Amino acid sequence: MPSRTCCLAVAWLSFAATAVADEELTLVRGGKSDYVIVVPDKARPVERTAARELQQHLAEATEVTLSVVPEANAPRDKPRLAVGDGATTRSLLAGLSLGSLPPDGIVIRTVGRDLVLVGHPRRGTLHAVYTFLEDTVGVRWWTATEVHIPKRPTLRIPPLDVVYRPKVIDRATRYLQLSDGCFTDHSLVTEEERRAMGIFSARLRLNGHDHYSIPNEYGGPNGLIGWVHTFYQINGLLPVAQYFDKHPSGTASSRASAGESTPSCA
């Protein structure tokens, strides 16, 4: 017959296991889910994009398509994935000032049986979704066309409490992918290629001037006057149309501004 100490130990271990299990959220179990994605009643375009990206990637991973509903229509008896800055998010994040977040800052937090994904108004909510999909679900965006989405018919997530403020505000690379390789003329890029590159950039949380094709509903790129060509590009400090005729120059940059050919990369 087991001793009282042994029984107490077994009971304690059972309680501990239950407590740990209770800390996890089971978003999907065996192809079924009680969760809904809740967005603000007046969701911004980037918040709607974030909800759609979350819905589509989770559907690929779990084969369950969660409903996206505005707060006014959200069922009261279902757990929520709260996406964007609305009344639901603010009630779940009581005490946290979303206005204090810097550009692209994010918050990812489990509250009870709910999950909150929100951030800075411009594109932070979208970045919160991408960070969750990458770090917790295991999604990887290798290129504009190659994506790895792990199959998770049962998707459990641990307790999450992430508040991230990017160290670098403007982030860019020179990587641009086309169907036929490298290019030297932006005018040769098709609309489909531009959009694909822009969405890929957004998913990598890039936002710099080079990523000019990020659609507005994905947060758009950061704008810099003339980028590194502040003197002569469109809206530059010294507009060519206004000053070139009276102040011509023999520099390569001014010849390029005037329409003369310049060497291109091989």
N, C-alpha and C positions, 0 to 999 in steps of 0.2 A: 504494500500500500504506500503510495507516495507521501512524502512528508509535507507538512504545512508550508515549509520554506520552499520546497520544490513547486508546489501549487501556486504560491504567491509569485515565484519567479516566472512561471509559465504565463500567469495572468498578466504580469507586468509587461512581458515581451509581446503578448497579444495586443495589449493596449498601445504599446509603443508602435507596433506595426500599423495599427489602425490610425494612429495620430499622423504618422508619416504619409500614409495613403490619403488621408483627408487633406493634406497640404497640396497634393497634386490636383490638377484639373484634367478630367477626361473629356476632351472636345468631341472625339468620335470614338465609338466602340463598335467593332464588328460591322461597320457600314451604316451605323445609325448615329444620330446626334440630336440633342435637345436644343443646341445653341442656335442663336440668330445673330446676325451682324447688324448692329444698330448704328445709324448715322444721324447727325443733327437734322431737324426738320428743314432747316435752310442750309444744307451742307454746301460748302464751297466746292468748285469743280475738282480741286486736288483731293478733297476728302472723298468725293464720289469715286475718283480714280483709285484711291487707297482701298476703299471697300471692295471695289471690283477686282483689284489685284489680289486682295486677300481671299476673296471668294473663289477666284479661278485657280489660284495656286493650291489652296486647300482641297478643292475638288479634284485636282490632278493627283494630289498625294493620298487622299482618303477615299475617293470615289463617292463623296457625299457633297452635294452642293447646298451650302447654307443660304438661307434667305437673307436678303438685304432689305431692312425696313427702316423707315424714319421713326424717330422717337414716339411720335403721336400714335403710331400703329403698332408699336412693339408690345408683344404679349407680356403680361406681368408675371406669368408663372414660368417663364423660360430663362435660362442663364444667357448672358449677353457677351458678345465681343463688341465693345463700345469703341467705335472708330470716329475720331474727330472731336472737335471742341463743341460739345452741346451740353444740355442740361444733365443728361445721364452721366457724362464724363465728369462734370463739375461736382455732382453729388458723390460720385465714387472717389474722387480725388480731393475731398474736402481738406483744406489747409495747404494745398499746393497751388501756387500762383502760376498759371500758364503764361501770363504776361511777362514773367521774369525770364522765360526761355530765350536764348539768343537765336539768331537765324539757324535753322535746321536742327535746333534742339529737340529732343524726343523724350517721351515718357512711356514706359511699358510696365504695367503693374497688374498683378492679380489681386482682386479684392473680393473675398468670399469666393463665390463660384463664377464671378465675372472676370473678364480680361479687358484692360483698357489700353488702347493704342492711340496716342495723340502726340502733338508736337506744335512747333512754331507754325503760325497760320499759313505761311507761304508754301512750304513743302514738308514741314516736320512730321505731320501725320503720315504722309506717304513713306518717309524714311523710317518711321517707327514700324510700319507694316513690313517694309523690306528687311529691317534688322531682325524682327521676330521670325520672318520666314527663313532667313539665312541662319541665324544663330540657334533657333529653337526647333524649327521644322526640318532644317537641313537642306534647303534649296540652294543651288549654286547656279549663277548665271555666268557661263564661261565666255560666250560671245553673244552677238545680237541674235544668233539663230540656234545656239547650242545651250540647252538648259538641263540641269539635273534636278529632278524632283523625286525624292525617295517615296516609296510606297508605304503609307502608314495607315492601314485599315483601322487600327486602334491608335489614336493620337493622344498621348498624355503629355502634359507640360508641367514642369516644376513650378514652385512659387517664383514669381518674377517681380523684381523691383528695380527697374533701370531708369535712371535719369541721366541722359548723356548730352553734353554740350561740346560740339565739335571744336577741336583745337585749331583747325585751319578752316577759315570761313570760305575761301575760294579754292575749289579743288578741280583740277583738270589734268588730262593726259593728251598726248598727240595721237592716240590710237583712233583710227577711223576705218571701219570695215566696209569694203564694197564687194560686190559679187565677183569682180574681175581683178581684185588686188588693190595696190596703191594707186593714188591719183594725184594729179598736180593741179587740177582745175576744179574748183568747187561747183562750177556750172555743169559739170558732167555727172554729178550725183543725182540720182532719180529721187522723186518724192518718196517713194517706198523705202529707199535706202536711207534717206534723211530721217524719216520717222523711226525706222528700226534702230538706227544709231542713237537717236535721241532717247528712246525708251530704254535701251541698254545702258546709256549713261545715267539715267535717273535711277535705274535699279542698282547701280554701283555707287549711288549717292554722290556722283560727280555733278558739278554745277557751274563750272568755269566758262569763260568766254568761248573757248574752243568747242564747247558742246552746244553750239548755236541751234541745233535741231531738236533740243528737248521741247516737246509740246507744252503749251501753257497749262494744260490740264495735268501735267506731270511736274509742275512747278517752274518750268522754263529755266533758261540759263541766267546766271548773273550778268549784268551788263556793265561794261567798262567803256568809257568814251574813247573810241578809236583803238582800244586795246593797247598794243605797244606802239601804234602808229598815231599817236594823239595829235600830231601836227597837221596831217593831211587827209586822213580818212573821213568818211561821212560823219558829219557833226563834230569834226575835230576842232582843235583850237585855231588852226589856220586853214579854213576851207579853200580848196584848190580853185573852185569856181570864182571865188572872190579875190584871191591874191596872186594866182599863178601868172597871169598875163603881165602884171606890173613887176613881179618879182620872180622871174624864171631862175632855175638853178640847174646845174649839171649833175646833181646827185641821182643815183639810181632810183631812189624813192620818188623823187619828183617826176622823173621820166615815166615811171610806172603810173603815177597819178594822172599824167597827161595822156595816157593811153598807149605809150610806147611799150614794145615787148621787152621783157626781162627774162633772164635764164630761169628755167624750171628745173625741178629735181629730176634726176634720171630714174 
